[in-house]
Amino acid sequence: MNIGIIGCGAISNQYMIGLNKYKKDLNVLACADQDFEKSDSFAKKHKVRSLSVEDLLLSNEIDIVINLTPPSSHFDISYKSLRNGKHVFSEKPVALSTDQGKKLLNQMKINNLYLYSAPDTFLGPAFIKAKELVFSEKIGEIIGGSVSFATHGVEGWHPNPEFYYKKGGGPLYDMGPYYLTALIKILGPVVEVISFSQKTFANRQVDNPNIKYNNIEVDVDTHYIALLKFQSGVVVDFQISFDIWKPYDPKLEFYGKISSIKFADPNNYDGEISIFNKEKYEWENVYSPPNKDNNYYRGLGVIQMIKDISENNVNKDDLLIPFHVLEVMNALDSYDQEGKWFILEQQF
């Protein structure tokens, strides 16, 4: 299938690393970006065509659009791609509101097309192995879980950090999908939530001399603590923050009646997995990546999408997970902070 990439920012090159591993299954034909210099630079580096966004959307040669634009543009680009007869693979979040999500699903049905969305790291060997261990009852019946991702933002390293602090950004919509997708894959849908969130800093200072601006006005909450109750009855504590000065390793853990398991970082395809050894009373490594040379890349979801469509084997439940993640994030973001369980009415 012929691929067109819209959005030639930092993540686009990581996608090319993954896509280049599967050249026999696809052909990256063209790219586009509102910043023509970015598009031209990407095109030269990867030997593809540089088009305007409109021309790529209208091209009859493109089968799948990979939407790597900033979150505020995800819905617009995906919707236009579907309307122009193209399948879509979108970066997360799939949209910013449930209304947008419904419009995307409706357009998929009208044109008999598919929209897949990141994160796709559950397709990597670490998550597959950890899921196998959980379902083989190595830790017994799950009674709880814990998620934490804490850092002091992205302005110290990202080449264009501003959009992380605008609508569609923040830790919830940026990093939340990785953890929520993993949790839903193990525990099923979320049915109730309790949440607290705040915007700790009204402005962020950018010290990178290569960035043209040195101050970001923060428009979104950047610190979240929540409880998620799943259909299975399991409750998971969930913390995700851009405001913590002492970052620590990302945590995704499940607690069972027999033992506990520590998953690999769900932001990556591969990583370490540990199970708690009760006899030694310590965490014991049960899986390590066979190849640590380049764990950080993207694109497996695109490869899976092509395979599913070609074999007419699209999993409708998996197709809806990004939309369920969206409604969970919307619920956490709009929580009235009265301390009561909010019942999530699934809309997808």
Kinemage of the C-alpha trace (Angstrom):
@kinemage 1
@onewidth
@group {chain A} dominant
@subgroup {mainchain}
@vectorlist {calphas} color= white
{ca met a 1} P 0.000 0.000 0.000
{ca asn a 2} L 1.118 3.561 -0.691
{ca ile a 3} L 1.661 5.756 2.362
{ca gly a 4} L 1.456 9.526 2.709
{ca ile a 5} L 2.746 11.171 5.897
{ca ile a 6} L 1.222 14.459 7.061
{ca gly a 7} L 3.275 16.109 9.787
{ca cys a 8} L 7.065 16.060 9.501
{ca gly a 9} L 7.988 16.914 13.091
{ca ala a 10} L 10.216 15.079 15.553
{ca ile a 11} L 8.266 11.788 15.625
{ca ser a 12} L 8.157 11.359 11.829
{ca asn a 13} L 11.728 10.086 11.626
{ca gln a 14} L 11.006 7.490 14.312
{ca tyr a 15} L 8.130 6.239 12.171
{ca met a 16} L 10.453 5.913 9.190
{ca ile a 17} L 12.792 3.677 11.204
{ca gly a 18} L 9.893 1.294 11.793
{ca leu a 19} L 8.388 1.546 8.302
{ca asn a 20} L 11.762 0.901 6.680
{ca lys a 21} L 11.885 -2.459 8.448
{ca tyr a 22} L 8.868 -3.565 6.376
{ca lys a 23} L 9.496 -2.095 2.918
{ca lys a 24} L 8.088 -5.191 1.218
{ca asp a 25} L 4.639 -4.414 2.670
{ca leu a 26} L 4.403 -0.694 1.936
{ca asn a 27} L 5.741 2.241 -0.017
{ca val a 28} L 6.104 5.671 1.603
{ca leu a 29} L 5.268 7.812 -1.410
{ca ala a 30} L 4.930 11.372 -0.122
{ca cys a 31} L 4.977 13.716 2.840
{ca ala a 32} L 3.420 17.063 3.696
{ca asp a 33} L 3.634 19.681 6.416
{ca gln a 34} L 2.321 23.195 6.917
{ca asp a 35} L 5.977 24.155 7.246
{ca phe a 36} L 7.244 23.533 3.707
{ca glu a 37} L 10.875 23.551 4.874
{ca lys a 38} L 10.163 20.610 7.190
{ca ser a 39} L 8.393 18.728 4.422
{ca asp a 40} L 11.192 19.348 1.912
{ca ser a 41} L 13.857 18.332 4.428
{ca phe a 42} L 12.001 15.111 5.307
{ca ala a 43} L 11.445 14.336 1.613
{ca lys a 44} L 15.135 14.712 0.786
{ca lys a 45} L 16.244 12.647 3.764
{ca his a 46} L 13.872 9.761 3.016
{ca lys a 47} L 13.703 10.075 -0.779
{ca val a 48} L 9.952 10.697 -1.028
{ca arg a 49} L 7.851 13.419 -2.642
{ca ser a 50} L 7.106 16.657 -0.835
{ca leu a 51} L 3.515 17.804 -1.413
{ca ser a 52} L 1.208 20.387 0.059
{ca val a 53} L -1.228 19.036 2.647
{ca glu a 54} L -4.138 19.587 0.258
{ca asp a 55} L -2.414 17.848 -2.650
{ca leu a 56} L -1.559 14.828 -0.519
{ca leu a 57} L -5.144 14.569 0.731
{ca leu a 58} L -6.445 14.700 -2.849
{ca ser a 59} L -3.869 12.332 -4.351
{ca asn a 60} L -5.369 9.174 -5.858
{ca glu a 61} L -2.064 7.366 -5.320
{ca ile a 62} L -2.228 7.421 -1.522
{ca asp a 63} L -3.937 4.499 0.243
{ca ile a 64} L -3.135 5.355 3.866
{ca val a 65} L -2.465 8.710 5.514
{ca ile a 66} L -0.253 8.626 8.608
{ca asn a 67} L -1.379 11.620 10.649
{ca leu a 68} L 1.563 12.960 12.676
{ca thr a 69} L 0.321 16.508 13.093
{ca pro a 70} L 0.000 18.201 16.532
{ca pro a 71} L -2.964 16.943 18.595
{ca ser a 72} L -5.110 19.984 17.806
{ca ser a 73} L -5.035 18.974 14.122
{ca his a 74} L -5.586 15.221 14.503
{ca phe a 75} L -9.336 15.317 13.974
{ca asp a 76} L -9.241 17.701 11.021
{ca ile a 77} L -6.582 15.796 9.076
{ca ser a 78} L -8.054 12.360 9.847
{ca tyr a 79} L -11.580 13.462 8.938
{ca lys a 80} L -10.455 15.013 5.634
{ca ser a 81} L -8.403 11.913 4.821
{ca leu a 82} L -11.397 9.641 5.376
{ca arg a 83} L -13.644 11.920 3.316
{ca asn a 84} L -11.102 11.711 0.502
{ca gly a 85} L -11.183 7.918 0.473
{ca lys a 86} L -8.066 7.129 2.471
{ca his a 87} L -7.463 4.871 5.444
{ca val a 88} L -5.812 6.643 8.381
{ca phe a 89} L -3.271 5.850 11.036
{ca ser a 90} L -3.275 8.685 13.556
{ca glu a 91} L -0.905 9.604 16.328
{ca lys a 92} L -2.541 9.797 19.747
{ca pro a 93} L -4.923 11.124 20.854
{ca val a 94} L -7.295 10.002 18.110
{ca ala a 95} L -9.339 13.188 18.690
{ca leu a 96} L -9.965 15.725 21.456
{ca ser a 97} L -13.661 15.145 22.176
{ca thr a 98} L -16.207 12.343 22.012
{ca asp a 99} L -18.164 14.344 19.420
{ca gln a 100} L -15.097 14.397 17.176
{ca gly a 101} L -14.616 10.687 17.789
{ca lys a 102} L -18.186 9.936 16.747
{ca lys a 103} L -17.756 11.927 13.533
{ca leu a 104} L -14.622 9.963 12.680
{ca leu a 105} L -16.334 6.610 13.288
{ca asn a 106} L -19.326 7.693 11.240
{ca gln a 107} L -17.104 8.752 8.340
{ca met a 108} L -15.291 5.415 8.502
{ca lys a 109} L -18.606 3.589 8.112
{ca ile a 110} L -19.853 5.848 5.302
{ca asn a 111} L -16.717 5.334 3.193
{ca asn a 112} L -15.989 1.757 4.314
{ca leu a 113} L -12.537 2.776 5.553
{ca tyr a 114} L -10.473 2.193 8.690
{ca leu a 115} L -8.838 4.509 11.186
{ca tyr a 116} L -6.207 3.002 13.456
{ca ser a 117} L -4.498 5.063 16.126
{ca ala a 118} L -1.442 5.111 18.341
{ca pro a 119} L -0.348 3.962 20.742
{ca asp a 120} L 0.643 0.692 19.140
{ca thr a 121} L 3.284 -0.359 21.660
{ca phe a 122} L 1.035 -3.239 22.801
{ca leu a 123} L 2.174 -4.903 19.565
{ca gly a 124} L 5.762 -5.024 20.847
{ca pro a 125} L 7.373 -8.111 22.375
{ca ala a 126} L 7.464 -6.740 25.946
{ca phe a 127} L 3.722 -6.161 26.248
{ca ile a 128} L 2.907 -9.430 24.476
{ca lys a 129} L 5.159 -11.330 26.916
{ca ala a 130} L 3.796 -9.515 29.999
{ca lys a 131} L 0.192 -10.108 28.915
{ca glu a 132} L 0.980 -13.799 28.417
{ca leu a 133} L 2.418 -13.988 31.959
{ca val a 134} L -0.651 -12.287 33.463
{ca phe a 135} L -3.123 -14.499 31.636
{ca ser a 136} L -1.155 -17.636 32.520
{ca glu a 137} L -1.966 -16.742 36.153
{ca lys a 138} L 1.688 -16.331 37.190
{ca ile a 139} L 0.495 -13.637 39.589
{ca gly a 140} L -2.968 -15.060 40.218
{ca glu a 141} L -6.219 -13.128 40.104
{ca ile a 142} L -5.566 -9.406 39.728
{ca ile a 143} L -6.733 -7.338 42.708
{ca gly a 144} L -5.215 -3.968 41.784
{ca gly a 145} L -2.719 -1.996 39.774
{ca ser a 146} L -0.685 1.182 39.748
{ca val a 147} L 0.415 3.664 37.070
{ca ser a 148} L 2.748 6.595 37.389
{ca phe a 149} L 4.501 8.778 34.870
{ca ala a 150} L 6.207 11.811 36.406
{ca thr a 151} L 8.575 14.333 34.895
{ca his a 152} L 9.016 18.080 34.827
{ca gly a 153} L 7.728 18.576 31.312
{ca val a 154} L 9.305 18.542 27.885
{ca glu a 155} L 10.561 22.110 27.447
{ca gly a 156} L 14.107 21.099 28.378
{ca trp a 157} L 14.587 18.735 25.449
{ca his a 158} L 11.817 18.884 22.821
{ca pro a 159} L 12.557 20.901 19.644
{ca asn a 160} L 9.034 22.419 19.669
{ca pro a 161} L 7.531 22.062 23.164
{ca glu a 162} L 4.762 24.678 22.973
{ca phe a 163} L 1.947 22.394 21.765
{ca tyr a 164} L 2.451 20.146 24.811
{ca tyr a 165} L 0.915 22.919 26.925
{ca lys a 166} L -2.022 23.723 24.661
{ca lys a 167} L -5.379 21.959 24.162
{ca gly a 168} L -4.757 18.320 23.329
{ca gly a 169} L -1.414 18.408 25.121
{ca gly a 170} L -0.458 18.034 28.754
{ca pro a 171} L 0.544 14.726 30.333
{ca leu a 172} L -2.953 13.223 30.156
{ca tyr a 173} L -3.425 13.431 26.403
{ca asp a 174} L 0.265 13.005 25.583
{ca met a 175} L 1.331 10.114 27.837
{ca gly a 176} L -2.022 8.906 29.149
{ca pro a 177} L -2.917 6.881 26.040
{ca tyr a 178} L 0.090 4.562 26.509
{ca tyr a 179} L -0.936 3.585 30.038
{ca leu a 180} L -4.690 3.580 29.488
{ca thr a 181} L -4.373 1.373 26.399
{ca ala a 182} L -2.218 -1.119 28.308
{ca leu a 183} L -4.638 -1.158 31.260
{ca ile a 184} L -7.679 -1.672 29.016
{ca lys a 185} L -5.913 -4.480 27.161
{ca ile a 186} L -5.439 -6.309 30.472
{ca leu a 187} L -8.488 -5.319 32.525
{ca gly a 188} L -11.148 -4.382 29.949
{ca pro a 189} L -13.096 -1.112 29.798
{ca val a 190} L -13.091 1.601 32.463
{ca val a 191} L -16.522 2.088 34.050
{ca glu a 192} L -15.976 4.687 36.812
{ca val a 193} L -13.389 7.342 37.676
{ca ile a 194} L -12.391 9.724 40.460
{ca ser a 195} L -9.899 12.411 39.515
{ca phe a 196} L -7.968 15.458 40.704
{ca ser a 197} L -6.015 17.724 38.369
{ca gln a 198} L -4.353 21.102 38.405
{ca lys a 199} L -2.213 23.510 36.396
{ca thr a 200} L 0.740 24.025 38.731
{ca phe a 201} L 2.710 26.500 36.638
{ca ala a 202} L 1.039 29.217 34.547
{ca asn a 203} L 4.172 29.611 32.416
{ca arg a 204} L 7.038 27.412 31.351
{ca gln a 205} L 10.550 28.691 30.718
{ca val a 206} L 12.319 27.362 27.611
{ca asp a 207} L 16.104 27.358 27.952
{ca asn a 208} L 16.939 25.751 24.614
{ca pro a 209} L 18.812 28.376 22.534
{ca asn a 210} L 17.706 26.679 19.301
{ca ile a 211} L 14.034 27.479 19.992
{ca lys a 212} L 12.803 30.907 18.891
{ca tyr a 213} L 10.582 31.459 21.957
{ca asn a 214} L 11.621 31.305 25.624
{ca asn a 215} L 8.262 31.300 27.382
{ca ile a 216} L 5.158 29.105 27.061
{ca glu a 217} L 1.796 30.104 28.462
{ca val a 218} L 0.201 26.946 29.871
{ca asp a 219} L -3.447 26.400 28.862
{ca val a 220} L -4.045 22.902 30.255
{ca asp a 221} L -3.795 20.956 33.499
{ca thr a 222} L -0.403 19.334 33.952
{ca his a 223} L -0.784 17.198 37.103
{ca tyr a 224} L -3.346 14.382 37.470
{ca ile a 225} L -4.083 11.857 40.205
{ca ala a 226} L -6.998 9.479 39.641
{ca leu a 227} L -8.628 6.190 40.491
{ca leu a 228} L -9.904 4.042 37.631
{ca lys a 229} L -12.464 1.290 38.234
{ca phe a 230} L -12.649 -1.339 35.513
{ca gln a 231} L -15.527 -3.555 34.425
{ca ser a 232} L -13.744 -6.435 36.163
{ca gly a 233} L -14.073 -4.551 39.465
{ca val a 234} L -10.350 -3.895 39.770
{ca val a 235} L -9.336 -0.372 40.848
{ca val a 236} L -6.050 1.145 39.637
{ca asp a 237} L -4.360 4.270 40.943
{ca phe a 238} L -3.227 6.551 38.116
{ca gln a 239} L -0.765 9.449 38.400
{ca ile a 240} L 0.553 11.366 35.429
{ca ser a 241} L 2.395 14.669 35.696
{ca phe a 242} L 4.560 17.255 33.977
{ca asp a 243} L 5.124 19.048 37.313
{ca ile a 244} L 7.357 16.793 39.397
{ca trp a 245} L 10.962 17.875 39.905
{ca lys a 246} L 12.213 14.449 40.903
{ca pro a 247} L 11.340 12.205 37.969
{ca tyr a 248} L 11.387 8.455 38.449
{ca asp a 249} L 11.060 5.484 36.146
{ca pro a 250} L 7.630 5.010 34.540
{ca lys a 251} L 5.527 2.499 36.443
{ca leu a 252} L 2.905 0.053 35.189
{ca glu a 253} L 2.269 -2.665 37.742
{ca phe a 254} L -0.439 -5.260 38.380
{ca tyr a 255} L -0.987 -6.885 41.771
{ca gly a 256} L -2.313 -10.431 42.025
{ca lys a 257} L -3.267 -12.810 44.814
{ca ile a 258} L -0.100 -14.847 44.171
{ca ser a 259} L 2.451 -12.182 43.175
{ca ser a 260} L 2.951 -8.865 41.373
{ca ile a 261} L 4.268 -7.979 37.912
{ca lys a 262} L 6.095 -4.899 36.697
{ca phe a 263} L 5.514 -4.230 32.981
{ca ala a 264} L 8.028 -2.565 30.673
{ca asp a 265} L 7.608 1.133 29.904
{ca pro a 266} L 4.473 1.203 27.689
{ca asn a 267} L 5.981 4.095 25.697
{ca asn a 268} L 8.341 1.559 24.103
{ca tyr a 269} L 7.963 -1.670 22.168
{ca asp a 270} L 10.424 -3.564 24.341
{ca gly a 271} L 11.869 -3.454 27.836
{ca glu a 272} L 12.409 -5.277 31.117
{ca ile a 273} L 9.651 -7.275 32.869
{ca ser a 274} L 9.859 -8.300 36.532
{ca ile a 275} L 7.800 -10.508 38.837
{ca phe a 276} L 8.049 -10.249 42.619
{ca asn a 277} L 9.807 -13.276 44.107
{ca lys a 278} L 8.123 -13.969 47.461
{ca glu a 279} L 10.847 -16.364 48.663
{ca lys a 280} L 13.683 -13.881 48.043
{ca tyr a 281} L 11.383 -10.918 48.731
{ca glu a 282} L 12.668 -8.960 45.733
{ca trp a 283} L 11.813 -8.159 42.148
{ca glu a 284} L 13.133 -10.783 39.745
{ca asn a 285} L 13.714 -10.097 36.071
{ca val a 286} L 11.778 -12.544 33.877
{ca tyr a 287} L 12.299 -10.928 30.480
{ca ser a 288} L 14.937 -8.693 28.866
{ca pro a 289} L 14.961 -7.359 25.289
{ca pro a 290} L 17.155 -9.484 23.022
{ca asn a 291} L 18.175 -6.360 21.095
{ca lys a 292} L 18.620 -3.044 22.900
{ca asp a 293} L 20.184 -1.166 19.967
{ca asn a 294} L 17.080 0.741 18.933
{ca asn a 295} L 14.021 0.255 21.069
{ca tyr a 296} L 12.568 3.685 20.401
{ca tyr a 297} L 10.874 3.710 17.033
{ca arg a 298} L 7.310 3.750 15.733
{ca gly a 299} L 5.266 2.164 12.953
{ca leu a 300} L 4.223 -1.339 14.028
{ca gly a 301} L 0.603 -0.207 14.128
{ca val a 302} L 0.778 0.836 10.477
{ca ile a 303} L 2.214 -2.563 9.545
{ca gln a 304} L -0.541 -4.328 11.507
{ca met a 305} L -3.168 -2.129 9.849
{ca ile a 306} L -1.946 -3.049 6.363
{ca lys a 307} L -1.930 -6.751 7.306
{ca asp a 308} L -5.445 -6.590 8.799
{ca ile a 309} L -6.934 -4.772 5.811
{ca ser a 310} L -5.176 -7.003 3.267
{ca glu a 311} L -6.417 -10.150 5.015
{ca asn a 312} L -9.875 -8.692 5.765
{ca asn a 313} L -9.217 -9.391 9.433
{ca val a 314} L -9.817 -6.086 11.225
{ca asn a 315} L -10.566 -6.564 14.941
{ca lys a 316} L -13.506 -4.248 15.619
{ca asp a 317} L -12.891 -4.296 19.396
{ca asp a 318} L -9.290 -3.135 18.947
{ca leu a 319} L -10.525 -0.481 16.530
{ca leu a 320} L -12.621 1.074 19.307
{ca ile a 321} L -9.960 1.112 22.036
{ca pro a 322} L -8.489 4.538 21.087
{ca phe a 323} L -12.015 5.974 21.236
{ca his a 324} L -12.616 4.450 24.682
{ca val a 325} L -9.265 5.879 25.794
{ca leu a 326} L -10.493 9.254 24.535
{ca glu a 327} L -13.703 9.134 26.561
{ca val a 328} L -11.774 8.102 29.682
{ca met a 329} L -9.383 11.036 29.247
{ca asn a 330} L -12.308 13.395 28.657
{ca ala a 331} L -13.905 12.139 31.883
{ca leu a 332} L -10.702 12.653 33.881
{ca asp a 333} L -10.197 16.097 32.382
{ca ser a 334} L -13.749 17.306 33.051
{ca tyr a 335} L -14.190 15.704 36.481
{ca asp a 336} L -16.013 18.045 38.877
{ca gln a 337} L -13.655 17.153 41.771
{ca glu a 338} L -16.441 16.434 44.256
{ca gly a 339} L -14.782 13.172 45.270
{ca lys a 340} L -17.540 10.845 44.081
{ca trp a 341} L -17.272 8.061 41.537
{ca phe a 342} L -18.228 9.327 38.076
{ca ile a 343} L -19.977 6.623 36.053
{ca leu a 344} L -18.594 6.499 32.542
{ca glu a 345} L -21.280 5.943 29.932
{ca gln a 346} L -19.503 4.310 27.003
{ca gln a 347} L -20.317 6.162 23.815
{ca phe a 348} L -18.413 4.061 21.318
